């Protein structure tokens, strides 16, 4: 598979993830579609069972420029939940397969 095919497949997969898991969100004052994970369950022995953790992963298209930054706000349109970015892995501008910025986020 040549570089052009790798880039095309990578873009296709990023678009498919956004299509399947995407949700409307407000970021930097504009509505865009982002894939926001559901929080993962965690075992909390103090409460006697499972609870939802406060960590989420948000997938931004690499076309979002400048890339998202720490402490930026994302509002999910359907639920009104507000997230703040706590960690970010930017898509390198010259990377063939990096078609998304991956952010870790917590609820406000």
Order of alpha helices (4+ residues) and beta strands (2+ residues): alpha-beta-beta-beta-beta-beta-beta-beta-beta
